[in-house]
Amino acid sequence: MRPALLKLYVLNVRHGAALHTGCTLWKADKSLLAKLRRKTGFSISNCKKALELHDNDADKAESWLRAQAQAQGWEKATKLSGRSTTQGLVGIHIDGQSGVLVEVNCETDFVARNEKFAALVSQVTRDFFQQAATATPPAQGVVKESFSEEQVRAVATEDGKTLGDKLALAIGTIGENMSLPRATRVTVDQDTQLVGYCHPSTMDQDMPRGRYGSILALRTHRPLTEVAKQLCAHVIGMNPKAIGEEGDPKAENPDDETLMLHQEFLSDPNLTVGEVLREEGLQVVDFVRYEAGETQVREE
């Protein structure tokens, strides 16, 4: 290298710039680098590259990072799409007369316990509820609507992306195949209350998440007590196929009973669910139960 060019190169390096295929790369500001890393969660090297490419403009750097991650996420999602997703979490959100259950699946239990995956489940559940909240509560009774994977993925969020876009971004970040196999929206009339529970339960701003989830629609003239949550836990643990009527025939073996009213109450096996409901002045109008991964297992 000639002395003049060598001197120019050294000066550029000392001032934080490097010659690279005709472009100027500015040295990333350390404070901006730390803030961008905390805000986006992307790696230090990627955040550094983004700041260098955009002259330490944090907003442009963040937009570039997210665009790159989205593109890489869709690419990785396509590559991993054939992998089985039998693990995951169920998210529940209830507000007033509306409630939703949303299932988000992944490949391994390790990822299902990952904080990033749990945050994804909460965000997807919130976004889906925002879309679901537009439903008009019925004048009477309960309306229960099921959504397929295609319908869930197509739900648009406030930032203009679909839930499918957000899932692809998470796949690119976490590195496992994921799916949104189903969701259910429940809306009820003024005389009916919704209660939900997940097991094992973790909470995120009053939003339960867990491997199992259930929502019950209940009617009562009394304030709801802890029994309402116990009934949700019963549905998860005992997996009734229908509510049933008092006059319906009982199974010969109590362990084989599939009608909720005739089943032994999970929280007190000395009583049946029907007896508990009478004591509490409760009526179960409807229920929904999810187990993460069960639809994928059945398909296989």
RACORKA-V809779 format. One line per field, one symbol per residue. burial: + if it has 16 or more other C-alpha atoms within 10 Angstrom, else -. A space follows every 50 residues. Layout:
burial: ???
//
This chain:
burial: ----------------++-----++++++--++--++----+----++++ ++++++-+--++-+++--++++++-++------+++++++++++--++++ ++++++++--++----++-+++++++++++-++---+----++------- -++-+++----++++++++++++-+++++++++++++++--++++++++- -+----+++++++++++++----+---+++++++++-+++--++-----+ ------++++++++++-----++++++--+-+-+-++++++++-------
//
